[in-house]
Amino acid sequence: MNFDKELDARGLNCPLPILRTKKSLSELASGQVLKVSSTDPGSVKDMQAFARQTGNELLSSAEERGEFVFFLRKH
Amino acid sequence: MESKKMAIIATKGTLDWAYPPYILASTAAALGYEVQIFFTFYGLQLLRKDLSGLKVSPLGNPGMPMKMPFGPKWFKDISWNIPNAVQALVPGYENVATSLMKQTIANNGVATIPDLRELCLEADVKMIACQMTVELFGFDHSDFIDNIEYGGAATFFEFAGETDICLFI
């Protein structure tokens, strides 16, 4: 998937992946896509909840070898 | 749409209990909430310029697992069951427990309290110190970070009365 910005949140734990995601999204324009990598298993549910509450669209959420990758489209 | 609001009363002044108010406040701010934290009694410790004095005490806290943040896995998995009487008598026990806790925090990629507080301030979380307890405990405004306000219970209620979420920690 194409993206405009990438955030490496690997090794960080709650609530840092969400806080960094919020910060990275603020640097994007509406409609642009952010890729986030994380190793925090809690970030899977948290990212869904973040997307629902902020109106940013979670385009995909996947796990690969213990790493989680998310694509979010800025509201 | 008007943003949601959350108010927190922070009353605990230990390293472990510093986390809930700052984690919840920073996350709520990231979700678009307007957030205020009212710091009172021991919670005032969380507003000090120098946070290095925050400690954690396993003494009298049966809910706290005591595990070592270093060594091979079998060693890290041991839960050290140290009697209260021993914890109370060994000099520096609290300091050792605190430095082990800080190591565990770093090992797990958990943010430090100074970092979380900074993130809250960056996200415009409003912090209010209880003026009555500031005086009661003999603090001076110069002990605390600059960008906070001082007020009393009525100040807290003015905002708390309008909130969607209100927590006492």
gemmi code that builds the backbone of each chain (N, CA, C; Angstrom):
import gemmi

chains = {
    "A": [
        ("MET", (0.848, -1.202, 0.000), (0.000, 0.000, 0.000), (0.881, 1.250, 0.000)),
        ("ASN", (0.450, 2.242, -0.751), (1.205, 3.503, -0.786), (0.962, 4.301, 0.496)),
        ("PHE", (1.988, 5.020, 0.901), (1.803, 5.881, 2.084), (2.656, 7.142, 1.929)),
        ("ASP", (2.282, 8.169, 2.692), (2.953, 9.464, 2.583), (3.957, 9.684, 3.693)),
        ("LYS", (3.782, 8.936, 4.796), (4.681, 9.112, 5.935), (4.729, 7.792, 6.681)),
        ("GLU", (5.885, 7.532, 7.317), (6.031, 6.274, 8.052), (6.430, 6.572, 9.492)),
        ("LEU", (5.808, 5.826, 10.427), (6.142, 5.983, 11.840), (6.628, 4.643, 12.383)),
        ("ASP", (7.820, 4.640, 12.943), (8.367, 3.429, 13.561), (8.125, 3.504, 15.067)),
        ("ALA", (7.105, 2.797, 15.543), (6.778, 2.799, 16.974), (7.184, 1.471, 17.608)),
        ("ARG", (8.088, 0.745, 16.952), (8.514, -0.556, 17.479), (9.290, -0.363, 18.782)),
        ("GLY", (9.045, -1.250, 19.735), (9.738, -1.161, 21.023), (9.052, -0.242, 22.019)),
        ("LEU", (8.071, 0.515, 21.559), (7.365, 1.428, 22.468), (6.114, 0.758, 23.017)),
        ("ASN", (5.750, 1.173, 24.228), (4.580, 0.591, 24.860), (3.514, 1.648, 25.141)),
        ("CYS", (2.324, 1.170, 25.466), (1.164, 2.032, 25.716), (1.521, 3.175, 26.657)),
        ("PRO", (1.136, 4.415, 26.410), (0.315, 4.877, 25.284), (1.138, 5.477, 24.144)),
        ("LEU", (2.448, 5.233, 24.131), (3.309, 5.945, 23.170), (2.960, 5.696, 21.699)),
        ("PRO", (2.652, 4.436, 21.278), (2.317, 4.271, 19.854), (1.151, 5.171, 19.412)),
        ("ILE", (0.141, 5.313, 20.272), (-1.012, 6.153, 19.927), (-0.626, 7.636, 19.920)),
        ("LEU", (0.154, 8.035, 20.917), (0.546, 9.456, 20.993), (1.405, 9.844, 19.790)),
        ("ARG", (2.318, 8.947, 19.395), (3.175, 9.244, 18.238), (2.356, 9.224, 16.946)),
        ("THR", (1.370, 8.332, 16.888), (0.504, 8.275, 15.707), (-0.251, 9.583, 15.542)),
        ("LYS", (-0.795, 10.054, 16.646), (-1.542, 11.318, 16.638), (-0.634, 12.455, 16.137)),
        ("LYS", (0.612, 12.467, 16.652), (1.548, 13.537, 16.282), (1.899, 13.446, 14.792)),
        ("SER", (2.154, 12.221, 14.330), (2.518, 12.055, 12.921), (1.366, 12.457, 11.995)),
        ("LEU", (0.134, 12.104, 12.403), (-1.027, 12.463, 11.571), (-1.186, 13.979, 11.475)),
        ("SER", (-0.809, 14.666, 12.555), (-0.978, 16.123, 12.542), (-0.034, 16.778, 11.535)),
        ("GLU", (0.974, 16.036, 11.121), (1.908, 16.591, 10.141), (1.496, 16.249, 8.705)),
        ("LEU", (0.372, 15.555, 8.561), (-0.110, 15.187, 7.223), (-1.316, 16.043, 6.832)),
        ("ALA", (-1.583, 16.080, 5.538), (-2.778, 16.773, 5.055), (-3.927, 15.775, 4.993)),
        ("SER", (-5.136, 16.270, 4.995), (-6.321, 15.426, 4.924), (-6.255, 14.516, 3.691)),
        ("GLY", (-6.507, 13.212, 3.900), (-6.495, 12.268, 2.787), (-5.172, 11.528, 2.640)),
        ("GLN", (-4.100, 12.050, 3.240), (-2.793, 11.379, 3.150), (-2.769, 10.156, 4.067)),
        ("VAL", (-1.841, 9.239, 3.771), (-1.815, 7.955, 4.476), (-0.541, 7.817, 5.315)),
        ("LEU", (-0.733, 7.345, 6.543), (0.377, 7.104, 7.473), (0.538, 5.604, 7.689)),
        ("LYS", (1.786, 5.138, 7.615), (2.075, 3.740, 7.945), (2.702, 3.714, 9.340)),
        ("VAL", (2.201, 2.833, 10.209), (2.738, 2.718, 11.567), (3.176, 1.282, 11.819)),
        ("SER", (4.417, 1.094, 12.293), (4.875, -0.234, 12.717), (4.979, -0.245, 14.225)),
        ("SER", (4.550, -1.352, 14.839), (4.543, -1.432, 16.295), (4.822, -2.863, 16.735)),
        ("THR", (5.336, -3.015, 17.961), (5.514, -4.356, 18.523), (4.623, -4.558, 19.748)),
        ("ASP", (3.853, -3.531, 20.094), (2.988, -3.597, 21.270), (1.685, -4.311, 20.907)),
        ("PRO", (1.438, -5.515, 21.451), (0.230, -6.258, 21.089), (-1.046, -5.475, 21.415)),
        ("GLY", (-0.980, -4.608, 22.434), (-2.138, -3.797, 22.811), (-2.487, -2.747, 21.772)),
        ("SER", (-1.527, -2.457, 20.887), (-1.772, -1.381, 19.923), (-2.793, -1.780, 18.859)),
        ("VAL", (-3.073, -3.083, 18.715), (-4.033, -3.523, 17.696), (-5.430, -2.991, 18.016)),
        ("LYS", (-5.883, -3.283, 19.230), (-7.205, -2.786, 19.642), (-7.187, -1.272, 19.813)),
        ("ASP", (-6.065, -0.753, 20.346), (-5.975, 0.685, 20.592), (-6.054, 1.482, 19.290)),
        ("MET", (-5.435, 0.960, 18.241), (-5.430, 1.693, 16.976), (-6.845, 1.745, 16.397)),
        ("GLN", (-7.598, 0.641, 16.540), (-8.992, 0.632, 16.090), (-9.807, 1.666, 16.864)),
        ("ALA", (-9.599, 1.681, 18.183), (-10.347, 2.616, 19.031), (-9.959, 4.060, 18.714)),
        ("PHE", (-8.672, 4.269, 18.475), (-8.186, 5.614, 18.122), (-8.851, 6.093, 16.833)),
        ("ALA", (-8.884, 5.189, 15.839), (-9.451, 5.549, 14.540), (-10.941, 5.887, 14.682)),
        ("ARG", (-11.662, 5.052, 15.425), (-13.106, 5.293, 15.583), (-13.386, 6.625, 16.283)),
        ("GLN", (-12.558, 6.953, 17.270), (-12.839, 8.155, 18.062), (-12.354, 9.439, 17.415)),
        ("THR", (-11.387, 9.337, 16.507), (-10.836, 10.558, 15.913), (-11.305, 10.766, 14.474)),
        ("GLY", (-11.975, 9.767, 13.910), (-12.477, 9.919, 12.544), (-11.427, 9.642, 11.477)),
        ("ASN", (-10.204, 9.296, 11.893), (-9.194, 8.889, 10.910), (-9.482, 7.436, 10.530)),
        ("GLU", (-9.349, 7.123, 9.249), (-9.754, 5.793, 8.789), (-8.603, 4.789, 8.899)),
        ("LEU", (-8.864, 3.672, 9.586), (-7.868, 2.602, 9.656), (-8.046, 1.731, 8.406)),
        ("LEU", (-7.133, 1.906, 7.447), (-7.279, 1.215, 6.159), (-6.940, -0.254, 6.281)),
        ("SER", (-5.899, -0.566, 7.094), (-5.569, -1.976, 7.304), (-4.772, -2.152, 8.570)),
        ("SER", (-4.846, -3.374, 9.097), (-4.156, -3.727, 10.332), (-3.686, -5.157, 10.146)),
        ("ALA", (-2.371, -5.388, 10.216), (-1.869, -6.730, 9.937), (-0.735, -7.093, 10.878)),
        ("GLU", (-0.543, -8.404, 11.082), (0.561, -8.868, 11.904), (1.530, -9.669, 11.044)),
        ("GLU", (2.801, -9.404, 11.256), (3.822, -10.135, 10.525), (4.999, -10.395, 11.438)),
        ("ARG", (5.265, -11.634, 11.742), (6.382, -12.015, 12.590), (6.475, -11.173, 13.867)),
        ("GLY", (5.370, -11.102, 14.601), (5.380, -10.388, 15.877), (5.377, -8.879, 15.753)),
        ("GLU", (5.264, -8.384, 14.526), (5.174, -6.936, 14.333), (3.815, -6.588, 13.759)),
        ("PHE", (3.323, -5.442, 14.162), (2.010, -4.998, 13.697), (2.178, -3.801, 12.777)),
        ("VAL", (1.466, -3.846, 11.660), (1.558, -2.744, 10.696), (0.161, -2.186, 10.436)),
        ("PHE", (0.063, -0.866, 10.565), (-1.231, -0.190, 10.368), (-1.101, 0.865, 9.277)),
        ("PHE", (-2.164, 1.032, 8.522), (-2.253, 2.145, 7.574), (-3.464, 2.988, 7.941)),
        ("LEU", (-3.228, 4.266, 8.144), (-4.314, 5.178, 8.535), (-4.416, 6.311, 7.529)),
        ("ARG", (-5.657, 6.618, 7.135), (-5.862, 7.775, 6.265), (-6.356, 8.946, 7.110)),
        ("LYS", (-5.652, 10.054, 6.980), (-6.014, 11.205, 7.808), (-7.377, 11.761, 7.419)),
        ("HIS", (-8.172, 12.047, 8.452), (-9.523, 12.573, 8.297), (-9.485, 13.939, 7.601)),
    ],
    "B": [
        ("MET", (-18.565, 20.298, 16.287), (-18.904, 19.546, 17.505), (-17.946, 19.937, 18.631)),
        ("GLU", (-18.513, 20.209, 19.780), (-17.659, 20.557, 20.916), (-16.900, 19.328, 21.375)),
        ("SER", (-15.628, 19.517, 21.790), (-14.832, 18.349, 22.159), (-15.302, 17.785, 23.503)),
        ("LYS", (-15.044, 16.476, 23.677), (-15.359, 15.844, 24.950), (-14.396, 16.358, 26.009)),
        ("LYS", (-14.764, 16.169, 27.265), (-13.927, 16.682, 28.352), (-13.666, 15.595, 29.392)),
        ("MET", (-12.470, 15.636, 29.988), (-12.147, 14.707, 31.077), (-11.427, 15.458, 32.191)),
        ("ALA", (-11.820, 15.165, 33.415), (-11.136, 15.732, 34.575), (-10.593, 14.604, 35.432)),
        ("ILE", (-9.377, 14.797, 35.969), (-8.763, 13.799, 36.840), (-8.321, 14.485, 38.128)),
        ("ILE", (-8.581, 13.822, 39.249), (-7.981, 14.274, 40.507), (-6.834, 13.320, 40.796)),
        ("ALA", (-5.619, 13.832, 40.858), (-4.433, 12.997, 41.102), (-3.992, 13.187, 42.544)),
        ("THR", (-4.046, 12.096, 43.319), (-3.766, 12.221, 44.752), (-2.566, 11.401, 45.233)),
        ("LYS", (-1.944, 10.642, 44.317), (-0.866, 9.752, 44.756), (0.502, 10.278, 44.295)),
        ("GLY", (1.493, 10.091, 45.128), (2.796, 10.682, 44.821), (3.926, 9.678, 44.707)),
        ("THR", (3.616, 8.473, 44.185), (4.688, 7.489, 44.020), (4.928, 7.242, 42.522)),
        ("LEU", (6.076, 6.635, 42.227), (6.461, 6.416, 40.828), (5.414, 5.584, 40.071)),
        ("ASP", (4.906, 4.529, 40.717), (3.919, 3.678, 40.041), (2.601, 4.415, 39.811)),
        ("TRP", (2.146, 5.135, 40.838), (0.859, 5.827, 40.716), (0.958, 7.146, 39.960)),
        ("ALA", (2.138, 7.495, 39.509), (2.280, 8.674, 38.650), (1.792, 8.339, 37.242)),
        ("TYR", (1.798, 7.045, 36.910), (1.442, 6.649, 35.540), (-0.017, 6.857, 35.157)),
        ("PRO", (-0.987, 6.342, 35.955), (-2.375, 6.439, 35.475), (-2.815, 7.856, 35.073)),
        ("PRO", (-2.597, 8.885, 35.916), (-3.088, 10.200, 35.469), (-2.411, 10.693, 34.192)),
        ("TYR", (-1.101, 10.507, 34.097), (-0.406, 11.032, 32.915), (-0.687, 10.198, 31.657)),
        ("ILE", (-0.850, 8.888, 31.800), (-1.192, 8.052, 30.633), (-2.596, 8.402, 30.129)),
        ("LEU", (-3.545, 8.469, 31.068), (-4.926, 8.734, 30.655), (-5.076, 10.140, 30.094)),
        ("ALA", (-4.398, 11.107, 30.709), (-4.516, 12.490, 30.241), (-3.907, 12.652, 28.849)),
        ("SER", (-2.733, 12.081, 28.644), (-2.083, 12.252, 27.333), (-2.872, 11.526, 26.243)),
        ("THR", (-3.403, 10.343, 26.578), (-4.173, 9.596, 25.580), (-5.486, 10.298, 25.259)),
        ("ALA", (-6.168, 10.773, 26.293), (-7.428, 11.490, 26.060), (-7.179, 12.718, 25.181)),
        ("ALA", (-6.083, 13.423, 25.450), (-5.763, 14.608, 24.649), (-5.539, 14.198, 23.189)),
        ("ALA", (-4.879, 13.041, 22.995), (-4.631, 12.563, 21.625), (-5.941, 12.191, 20.927)),
        ("LEU", (-6.945, 11.825, 21.711), (-8.242, 11.467, 21.141), (-9.132, 12.690, 20.973)),
        ("GLY", (-8.617, 13.853, 21.298), (-9.366, 15.077, 21.078), (-10.104, 15.616, 22.294)),
        ("TYR", (-9.891, 14.997, 23.458), (-10.532, 15.493, 24.675), (-9.847, 16.770, 25.168)),
        ("GLU", (-10.629, 17.604, 25.812), (-10.056, 18.700, 26.594), (-9.846, 18.136, 28.002)),
        ("VAL", (-8.635, 18.251, 28.542), (-8.313, 17.552, 29.798), (-7.767, 18.510, 30.857)),
        ("GLN", (-8.239, 18.314, 32.078), (-7.648, 19.010, 33.226), (-7.283, 17.986, 34.294)),
        ("ILE", (-6.154, 18.205, 34.951), (-5.785, 17.376, 36.106), (-5.650, 18.292, 37.318)),
        ("PHE", (-6.320, 17.899, 38.383), (-6.235, 18.636, 39.637), (-5.342, 17.829, 40.581)),
        ("PHE", (-4.201, 18.382, 40.954), (-3.231, 17.674, 41.796), (-3.391, 18.108, 43.234)),
        ("THR", (-3.658, 17.147, 44.096), (-3.850, 17.487, 45.493), (-3.155, 16.463, 46.395)),
        ("PHE", (-2.920, 16.835, 47.635), (-2.180, 16.004, 48.582), (-0.908, 15.447, 47.930)),
        ("TYR", (-0.668, 14.137, 48.017), (0.624, 13.598, 47.552), (0.784, 13.697, 46.040)),
        ("GLY", (-0.333, 13.921, 45.346), (-0.272, 14.101, 43.899), (0.564, 15.308, 43.497)),
        ("LEU", (0.753, 16.248, 44.431), (1.581, 17.427, 44.138), (3.002, 17.043, 43.743)),
        ("GLN", (3.452, 15.883, 44.218), (4.806, 15.426, 43.860), (4.980, 15.314, 42.345)),
        ("LEU", (3.868, 15.061, 41.646), (3.934, 14.852, 40.191), (4.108, 16.155, 39.430)),
        ("LEU", (4.034, 17.275, 40.145), (4.192, 18.581, 39.496), (5.557, 19.195, 39.774)),
        ("ARG", (6.376, 18.517, 40.580), (7.680, 19.099, 40.934), (8.558, 19.208, 39.700)),
        ("LYS", (9.385, 20.255, 39.684), (10.323, 20.426, 38.569), (11.192, 19.186, 38.456)),
        ("ASP", (11.673, 18.725, 39.598), (12.557, 17.568, 39.624), (11.753, 16.333, 40.046)),
        ("LEU", (11.553, 15.414, 39.097), (10.744, 14.220, 39.381), (11.596, 13.043, 39.835)),
        ("SER", (12.893, 13.265, 40.003), (13.771, 12.134, 40.327), (13.509, 11.596, 41.738)),
        ("GLY", (12.763, 12.351, 42.552), (12.471, 11.883, 43.900), (11.296, 10.917, 43.963)),
        ("LEU", (10.611, 10.674, 42.845), (9.477, 9.736, 42.859), (9.989, 8.319, 43.088)),
        ("LYS", (9.387, 7.655, 44.071), (9.836, 6.300, 44.392), (8.667, 5.337, 44.420)),
        ("VAL", (9.016, 4.056, 44.385), (7.989, 3.036, 44.504), (8.351, 2.180, 45.714)),
        ("SER", (7.331, 1.802, 46.503), (7.622, 0.977, 47.660), (6.824, -0.323, 47.636)),
        ("PRO", (7.524, -1.454, 47.603), (6.832, -2.747, 47.676), (6.379, -3.052, 49.108)),
        ("LEU", (6.850, -2.264, 50.071), (6.531, -2.517, 51.483), (5.030, -2.347, 51.729)),
        ("GLY", (4.407, -3.402, 52.234), (2.974, -3.343, 52.511), (2.130, -3.321, 51.253)),
        ("ASN", (2.721, -3.735, 50.127), (1.971, -3.774, 48.867), (2.002, -5.189, 48.299)),
        ("PRO", (1.092, -6.058, 48.792), (1.124, -7.463, 48.372), (0.772, -7.654, 46.903)),
        ("GLY", (0.274, -6.595, 46.245), (-0.097, -6.721, 44.837), (1.072, -6.495, 43.893)),
        ("MET", (2.224, -6.136, 44.439), (3.343, -5.787, 43.565), (4.306, -6.955, 43.407)),
        ("PRO", (4.383, -7.525, 42.185), (5.339, -8.617, 41.983), (6.753, -8.057, 42.024)),
        ("MET", (7.644, -8.735, 42.727), (9.041, -8.302, 42.783), (9.855, -9.217, 41.888)),
        ("LYS", (10.180, -8.724, 40.691), (10.972, -9.528, 39.768), (12.170, -8.724, 39.319)),
        ("MET", (13.238, -9.438, 38.965), (14.470, -8.765, 38.572), (14.457, -8.443, 37.073)),
        ("PRO", (14.895, -7.219, 36.727), (14.866, -6.821, 35.308), (16.107, -7.241, 34.530)),
        ("PHE", (16.936, -8.124, 35.083), (18.154, -8.535, 34.382), (18.414, -10.023, 34.623)),
        ("GLY", (19.395, -10.558, 33.922), (19.753, -11.968, 34.108), (19.006, -12.873, 33.152)),
        ("PRO", (19.323, -14.188, 33.217), (18.642, -15.155, 32.343), (17.153, -15.262, 32.688)),
        ("LYS", (16.377, -15.857, 31.744), (14.925, -15.868, 31.898), (14.480, -16.523, 33.209)),
        ("TRP", (15.109, -17.655, 33.551), (14.682, -18.366, 34.765), (14.834, -17.472, 35.993)),
        ("PHE", (15.861, -16.621, 35.958), (16.110, -15.718, 37.084), (15.070, -14.593, 37.115)),
        ("LYS", (14.780, -14.044, 35.909), (13.798, -12.960, 35.807), (12.400, -13.432, 36.207)),
        ("ASP", (12.139, -14.725, 36.009), (10.803, -15.258, 36.297), (10.543, -15.466, 37.796)),
        ("ILE", (11.610, -15.429, 38.581), (11.416, -15.646, 40.023), (10.648, -14.484, 40.636)),
        ("SER", (9.618, -14.794, 41.410), (8.917, -13.741, 42.131), (9.446, -13.742, 43.567)),
        ("TRP", (10.158, -12.689, 43.913), (10.824, -12.614, 45.219), (9.823, -12.262, 46.286)),
        ("ASN", (9.663, -13.185, 47.210), (8.691, -12.978, 48.270), (9.427, -12.532, 49.535)),
        ("ILE", (9.605, -11.224, 49.662), (10.391, -10.708, 50.782), (9.453, -10.208, 51.880)),
        ("PRO", (9.600, -10.759, 53.092), (8.674, -10.391, 54.177), (8.708, -8.883, 54.474)),
        ("ASN", (7.562, -8.338, 54.832), (7.468, -6.917, 55.175), (8.497, -6.505, 56.222)),
        ("ALA", (8.686, -7.359, 57.218), (9.605, -7.011, 58.305), (11.012, -6.785, 57.763)),
        ("VAL", (11.411, -7.596, 56.798), (12.738, -7.443, 56.200), (12.794, -6.163, 55.365)),
        ("GLN", (11.727, -5.944, 54.568), (11.679, -4.745, 53.724), (11.795, -3.479, 54.568)),
        ("ALA", (11.166, -3.513, 55.737), (11.140, -2.324, 56.583), (12.502, -2.072, 57.227)),
        ("LEU", (13.261, -3.138, 57.446), (14.516, -3.005, 58.196), (15.736, -2.736, 57.335)),
        ("VAL", (15.726, -3.245, 56.098), (16.926, -3.099, 55.270), (17.070, -1.653, 54.802)),
        ("PRO", (18.178, -0.982, 55.147), (18.341, 0.408, 54.721), (18.470, 0.493, 53.197)),
        ("GLY", (17.815, 1.453, 52.616), (17.919, 1.656, 51.175), (17.071, 0.714, 50.347)),
        ("TYR", (16.217, -0.068, 51.017), (15.406, -1.049, 50.282), (14.536, -0.373, 49.215)),
        ("GLU", (13.931, 0.765, 49.600), (13.051, 1.493, 48.689), (13.824, 2.020, 47.481)),
        ("ASN", (15.053, 2.486, 47.720), (15.873, 2.993, 46.618), (16.208, 1.878, 45.630)),
        ("VAL", (16.536, 0.703, 46.170), (16.848, -0.436, 45.298), (15.616, -0.824, 44.486)),
        ("ALA", (14.460, -0.917, 45.174), (13.214, -1.288, 44.485), (12.907, -0.273, 43.387)),
        ("THR", (13.137, 1.011, 43.672), (12.855, 2.067, 42.694), (13.762, 1.948, 41.483)),
        ("SER", (15.048, 1.689, 41.715), (15.935, 1.608, 40.549), (15.653, 0.348, 39.733)),
        ("LEU", (15.231, -0.736, 40.390), (14.843, -1.947, 39.647), (13.586, -1.665, 38.822)),
        ("MET", (12.657, -0.918, 39.404), (11.421, -0.565, 38.691), (11.738, 0.293, 37.470)),
        ("LYS", (12.653, 1.244, 37.645), (13.008, 2.129, 36.520), (13.657, 1.319, 35.394)),
        ("GLN", (14.457, 0.329, 35.777), (15.084, -0.536, 34.769), (14.024, -1.342, 34.027)),
        ("THR", (13.049, -1.870, 34.783), (11.962, -2.636, 34.168), (11.166, -1.765, 33.201)),
        ("ILE", (10.915, -0.536, 33.609), (10.182, 0.414, 32.761), (10.938, 0.632, 31.449)),
        ("ALA", (12.255, 0.860, 31.561), (13.076, 1.092, 30.364), (13.104, -0.157, 29.481)),
        ("ASN", (13.239, -1.340, 30.102), (13.293, -2.593, 29.340), (12.018, -2.828, 28.530)),
        ("ASN", (10.889, -2.323, 29.046), (9.605, -2.599, 28.405), (9.158, -1.505, 27.445)),
        ("GLY", (10.020, -0.523, 27.193), (9.639, 0.546, 26.264), (8.504, 1.396, 26.791)),
        ("VAL", (8.368, 1.438, 28.129), (7.339, 2.279, 28.741), (7.943, 3.671, 28.933)),
        ("ALA", (7.151, 4.688, 28.654), (7.646, 6.067, 28.752), (8.009, 6.409, 30.194)),
        ("THR", (8.928, 7.355, 30.366), (9.233, 7.825, 31.719), (8.182, 8.859, 32.118)),
        ("ILE", (8.067, 9.111, 33.414), (7.099, 10.100, 33.888), (7.427, 11.506, 33.369)),
        ("PRO", (8.708, 11.945, 33.397), (8.986, 13.268, 32.817), (8.558, 13.363, 31.350)),
        ("ASP", (8.757, 12.304, 30.580), (8.343, 12.307, 29.167), (6.822, 12.418, 29.029)),
        ("LEU", (6.100, 11.604, 29.819), (4.633, 11.619, 29.724), (4.077, 12.978, 30.137)),
        ("ARG", (4.676, 13.576, 31.177), (4.206, 14.890, 31.617), (4.430, 15.925, 30.518)),
        ("GLU", (5.605, 15.832, 29.875), (5.910, 16.753, 28.791), (4.902, 16.592, 27.639)),
        ("LEU", (4.563, 15.332, 27.328), (3.578, 15.078, 26.267), (2.220, 15.668, 26.630)),
        ("CYS", (1.860, 15.584, 27.910), (0.594, 16.175, 28.366), (0.620, 17.687, 28.179)),
        ("LEU", (1.730, 18.308, 28.564), (1.824, 19.765, 28.456), (1.783, 20.199, 26.996)),
        ("GLU", (2.485, 19.438, 26.144), (2.477, 19.748, 24.710), (1.060, 19.664, 24.143)),
        ("ALA", (0.258, 18.728, 24.711), (-1.099, 18.517, 24.213), (-2.104, 19.420, 24.922)),
        ("ASP", (-1.605, 20.437, 25.634), (-2.456, 21.419, 26.308), (-3.329, 20.839, 27.410)),
        ("VAL", (-2.853, 19.790, 28.082), (-3.548, 19.319, 29.282), (-3.336, 20.384, 30.351)),
        ("LYS", (-4.442, 20.840, 30.927), (-4.333, 21.904, 31.925), (-4.086, 21.285, 33.295)),
        ("MET", (-3.071, 21.783, 34.002), (-2.726, 21.226, 35.307), (-2.950, 22.267, 36.392)),
        ("ILE", (-3.673, 21.834, 37.412), (-3.987, 22.739, 38.515), (-3.488, 22.136, 39.820)),
        ("ALA", (-2.719, 22.914, 40.571), (-2.242, 22.453, 41.878), (-3.178, 22.997, 42.950)),
        ("CYS", (-3.508, 22.131, 43.892), (-4.379, 22.524, 44.998), (-3.605, 23.454, 45.928)),
        ("GLN", (-4.031, 24.711, 45.980), (-3.297, 25.713, 46.765), (-3.281, 25.362, 48.249)),
        ("MET", (-4.383, 24.810, 48.744), (-4.452, 24.471, 50.171), (-3.375, 23.458, 50.543)),
        ("THR", (-3.224, 22.376, 49.728), (-2.229, 21.369, 50.099), (-0.803, 21.846, 49.797)),
        ("VAL", (-0.661, 22.764, 48.845), (0.657, 23.353, 48.609), (1.149, 23.991, 49.905)),
        ("GLU", (0.240, 24.717, 50.556), (0.604, 25.387, 51.814), (0.711, 24.399, 52.963)),
        ("LEU", (-0.220, 23.445, 53.006), (-0.229, 22.456, 54.083), (1.096, 21.706, 54.166)),
        ("PHE", (1.654, 21.348, 53.005), (2.891, 20.570, 52.977), (4.143, 21.446, 52.884)),
        ("GLY", (3.940, 22.759, 52.984), (5.090, 23.654, 52.994), (5.820, 23.747, 51.668)),
        ("PHE", (5.105, 23.539, 50.556), (5.731, 23.708, 49.240), (5.751, 25.180, 48.871)),
        ("ASP", (6.596, 25.509, 47.921), (6.642, 26.849, 47.365), (6.325, 26.722, 45.877)),
        ("HIS", (5.703, 27.741, 45.306), (5.385, 27.669, 43.875), (6.622, 27.403, 43.029)),
        ("SER", (7.780, 27.817, 43.541), (9.019, 27.611, 42.774), (9.439, 26.137, 42.745)),
        ("ASP", (8.810, 25.291, 43.592), (9.121, 23.844, 43.552), (8.505, 23.189, 42.311)),
        ("PHE", (7.493, 23.851, 41.757), (6.709, 23.220, 40.683), (7.038, 23.796, 39.308)),
        ("ILE", (6.664, 23.037, 38.282), (6.872, 23.525, 36.915), (6.065, 24.814, 36.715)),
        ("ASP", (6.454, 25.570, 35.716), (5.903, 26.926, 35.549), (4.483, 26.970, 34.998)),
        ("ASN", (4.199, 26.136, 33.972), (2.946, 26.323, 33.249), (1.745, 25.648, 33.903)),
        ("ILE", (1.558, 25.875, 35.212), (0.395, 25.314, 35.905), (-0.358, 26.445, 36.601)),
        ("GLU", (-1.573, 26.105, 37.038), (-2.356, 27.090, 37.774), (-2.564, 26.605, 39.197)),
        ("TYR", (-2.979, 27.523, 40.061), (-3.246, 27.170, 41.448), (-4.700, 27.496, 41.749)),
        ("GLY", (-5.373, 26.587, 42.461), (-6.781, 26.826, 42.749), (-7.284, 25.871, 43.810)),
        ("GLY", (-8.569, 25.952, 44.067), (-9.172, 25.107, 45.087), (-10.280, 24.248, 44.521)),
        ("ALA", (-11.070, 23.662, 45.424), (-12.122, 22.736, 45.016), (-13.109, 23.388, 44.053)),
        ("ALA", (-13.453, 24.656, 44.307), (-14.427, 25.327, 43.441), (-13.895, 25.453, 42.016)),
        ("THR", (-12.581, 25.701, 41.909), (-11.953, 25.789, 40.582), (-12.096, 24.469, 39.851)),
        ("PHE", (-11.875, 23.379, 40.595), (-11.990, 22.052, 39.994), (-13.407, 21.798, 39.491)),
        ("PHE", (-14.403, 22.129, 40.320), (-15.787, 21.816, 39.945), (-16.268, 22.594, 38.728)),
        ("GLU", (-15.709, 23.776, 38.542), (-16.141, 24.587, 37.412), (-15.952, 23.806, 36.107)),
        ("PHE", (-14.815, 23.115, 35.995), (-14.561, 22.318, 34.795), (-15.172, 20.926, 34.932)),
        ("ALA", (-15.003, 20.301, 36.115), (-15.456, 18.914, 36.317), (-16.951, 18.752, 36.067)),
        ("GLY", (-17.720, 19.793, 36.390), (-19.170, 19.727, 36.224), (-19.604, 19.582, 34.777)),
        ("GLU", (-18.709, 19.912, 33.877), (-19.050, 19.859, 32.448), (-18.437, 18.659, 31.743)),
        ("THR", (-17.767, 17.771, 32.491), (-16.998, 16.715, 31.835), (-17.830, 15.483, 31.494)),
        ("ASP", (-17.302, 14.701, 30.538), (-17.884, 13.411, 30.188), (-17.302, 12.311, 31.055)),
        ("ILE", (-16.030, 12.509, 31.468), (-15.340, 11.517, 32.296), (-14.654, 12.252, 33.436)),
        ("CYS", (-14.826, 11.718, 34.648), (-14.219, 12.372, 35.810), (-13.645, 11.284, 36.710)),
        ("LEU", (-12.351, 11.314, 36.940), (-11.696, 10.222, 37.660), (-10.951, 10.704, 38.904)),
        ("PHE", (-10.985, 9.872, 39.929), (-10.213, 10.131, 41.146), (-9.129, 9.064, 41.227)),
        ("ILE", (-7.875, 9.503, 41.164), (-6.785, 8.534, 41.158), (-5.882, 8.777, 42.365)),
    ],
}
model = gemmi.Model(1)
for chain_id, residues in chains.items():
    chain = gemmi.Chain(chain_id)
    for i, (resn, *xyz) in enumerate(residues, 1):
        res = gemmi.Residue()
        res.name, res.seqid = resn, gemmi.SeqId(i, " ")
        for name, pos in zip(("N", "CA", "C"), xyz):
            atom = gemmi.Atom()
            atom.name, atom.element = name, gemmi.Element(name[0])
            atom.pos, atom.b_iso = gemmi.Position(*pos), 0.0
            res.add_atom(atom)
        chain.add_residue(res)
    model.add_chain(chain)
structure = gemmi.Structure()
structure.add_model(model)
structure.setup_entities()
